[in-house]
Amino acid sequence: MKIFISGSLAYDRIMDFPGHFKDHILPDKIHILNVCFTVNGMNEKFGGTAGNIAYNLALLGERPTILATAGKDFDTYRSWLNRHGLTTEGIVDIEEEFTASAYITTDKRDNQITGFNPGAMKFPSGYRFDGLKKEDALAIVSPGNLEDMINYSRKYKKSGIAYICDPGQSIPALSGSQLEEMLDGSAVLISNDYELEMIQKKTGLDKPALIERVDALITTLGEEGAEITRGTESVRIPSVPVSEVKDPTGAGDAFRAGLIKGMVDGKDIVGAARIGATCASYAVEKLGTQEHFFTEEEFKKRHERAFS
């Protein structure tokens, strides 16, 4: 089955400041702020919602198509994707822009200052789905270019392709009517509990009204697992035990990849979400969103320990 992942591709450039931001910011001069933080160095990580989901799906043996835009500095990231057997045919190069990037500086108390340059993400990828049969595809619309998010959800509905609606970080930038249009008719609406409240506030739809518009509502709850609601029934999926939690960033994207894998393999929504929970457990054990790795056998053993 063909898997389409629309969303962002980004470099995460992470810097460590060996002090405290508060020692260099004068509260009474905040209106004329002018500070410089000398950092210990910089680590560059591959990220973005589409890239993270695709990477995890590659570990799970799938070869999805990424629908996104990238800039003139994308070569290193492209090589990384190719190394993991991922096609870049759905990625549009915007030569005059840089690939989207987040510049994250963290001090000794884990306070963060982030600058984000959307770069190439300002442009839609505009992929064509000519001749694709609805039973041969599954898609996810994840945070990225807003035009892509809206247009791809429309195309999937028009063609009958099942898709997961994952508005996430783009919720503040979407109008209530746009959000409602995107989620209406989706196979799954997925968000964390905070994002779910934002969706309800923006659309004016309470939880029962949202459930009427989607086949399933999945709410991720961090270390408390996830909740699946269909109609009037809810099922709680526990998180999978890990050796050590190092970085929760990227766990949500890993969960989505496992969910997609389960759906492609014909699992019911609960079984698919359990695969998502197992996949997410590997992501939290490493710093960065594409730093973890597992074999098929390792994944199977961990999954069976958690859910058998």
Summary of the structure (lengths in Angstrom):
residues: 308
radius of gyration: 19.6
end to end distance: 27.2
largest distance: 62.4
contacts: 1031
relative contact order: 0.14
helix: 41%
strand: 23%
